[in-house]
Amino acid sequence: MKLTVETEQEADGRWIAEIMEIPGVLTYAATRDEALAQAEALALRVIADRIEHGERPRRGSPNEPG
Protein backbone atom coordinates (compact mmCIF):
# COMPACT_ATOMS: atom_id res chain seq x y z
CA MET A 1 0.00 0.00 0.00
CA LYS A 2 1.46 3.33 -1.03
CA LEU A 3 0.41 6.40 0.92
CA THR A 4 0.89 10.05 0.08
CA VAL A 5 2.07 12.29 2.90
CA GLU A 6 1.80 16.04 2.48
CA THR A 7 3.61 18.37 4.86
CA GLU A 8 3.31 22.09 5.36
CA GLN A 9 4.77 24.55 7.81
CA GLU A 10 2.31 26.91 9.45
CA ALA A 11 3.02 30.61 10.01
CA ASP A 12 3.60 29.92 13.72
CA GLY A 13 6.34 27.39 12.87
CA ARG A 14 4.37 24.20 13.54
CA TRP A 15 4.42 21.43 10.96
CA ILE A 16 1.37 19.61 9.61
CA ALA A 17 1.57 16.12 8.12
CA GLU A 18 -1.45 14.57 6.42
CA ILE A 19 -1.94 11.13 4.89
CA MET A 20 -4.06 11.89 1.86
CA GLU A 21 -5.55 8.40 1.39
CA ILE A 22 -6.83 8.11 4.98
CA PRO A 23 -9.33 10.82 5.94
CA GLY A 24 -8.66 12.30 9.35
CA VAL A 25 -4.98 11.35 9.54
CA LEU A 26 -3.51 14.79 10.15
CA THR A 27 -0.95 15.69 12.79
CA TYR A 28 0.75 18.83 14.09
CA ALA A 29 4.24 18.92 15.62
CA ALA A 30 7.17 21.22 16.32
CA THR A 31 9.32 19.66 13.58
CA ARG A 32 8.65 18.10 10.19
CA ASP A 33 10.17 14.78 11.31
CA GLU A 34 7.93 14.66 14.39
CA ALA A 35 4.84 15.43 12.31
CA LEU A 36 5.75 12.67 9.83
CA ALA A 37 6.37 10.13 12.60
CA GLN A 38 3.09 10.99 14.31
CA ALA A 39 1.16 10.75 11.02
CA GLU A 40 2.72 7.36 10.28
CA ALA A 41 1.82 6.06 13.74
CA LEU A 42 -1.74 7.37 13.45
CA ALA A 43 -2.15 5.84 9.97
CA LEU A 44 -1.03 2.45 11.30
CA ARG A 45 -3.53 2.68 14.18
CA VAL A 46 -6.37 3.56 11.78
CA ILE A 47 -5.45 0.69 9.42
CA ALA A 48 -5.21 -1.76 12.35
CA ASP A 49 -8.59 -0.61 13.66
CA ARG A 50 -10.19 -1.11 10.25
CA ILE A 51 -8.75 -4.62 9.96
CA GLU A 52 -9.87 -5.44 13.51
CA HIS A 53 -13.42 -4.42 12.58
CA GLY A 54 -13.47 -6.56 9.45
CA GLU A 55 -12.81 -3.90 6.84
CA ARG A 56 -10.56 -4.93 4.00
CA PRO A 57 -7.49 -2.73 3.59
CA ARG A 58 -7.93 -0.30 0.74
CA ARG A 59 -5.52 -0.59 -2.14
CA GLY A 60 -3.52 2.44 -3.33
CA SER A 61 -4.93 5.50 -5.00
CA PRO A 62 -7.68 5.31 -7.63
CA ASN A 63 -4.97 5.73 -10.29
CA GLU A 64 -2.96 2.77 -8.99
CA PRO A 65 -3.96 -0.73 -10.08
CA GLY A 66 -5.23 -3.05 -7.39
N, C-alpha and C positions, 0 to 999 in steps of 0.2 A: 504494500500500500504506500503510495507516494502522497505526501502531504505538502501543501504550500504554506510557508510561514511568512507573513509580512510583518516587518518591524517599522516603527516610526518613533522619532523622539519628539516629545511634547515640548511646548515653550518653557515649561518649568523644569525641564531636564530629565523628567521620567521617560522611560522607554515602554512602549506598548509592543506586545507580540501577539499575533492572532493567527490561528490555524484556520485557513479559509474553508476547508472542506468539512469542518465540524462546528456548526453554529454554537455560539456561546463560549468557545475556547479563546479567551482573550485575557491577557495578563498585563499588569503594570509592575515595573521594578526600577530600581535606581540605575541599573546598567543594562545594556543590550543583552549580555550573556545571561544575566539573571532572568530577564524577561523570557528569553528563549528557553532556558531550563525549566522555568515554571510552566510555560505553555506546553512543552513536551510532556511534563509530568501530568498536567491536567488532561491533555489529549489521551494519554494512556489510561487514566482513570475513567474517562468517558467511554472509551472503547471497551474496557473491561466490564463496565457496568452494562453496556449494551449486550455484550456476549452473555453475561450472567443472566440477563432477562430474556434470553432467547432470540435476540435480534442478530441477524447475520451481518458480519462486517461488510461495510460498503466498499466496493472497489474504488479505484482512483477517480479522477475527475471524469465528467461526461465525455471529454475528448480522448480519454485513455481507454483502450480496449480492456475488457473484463478481466 
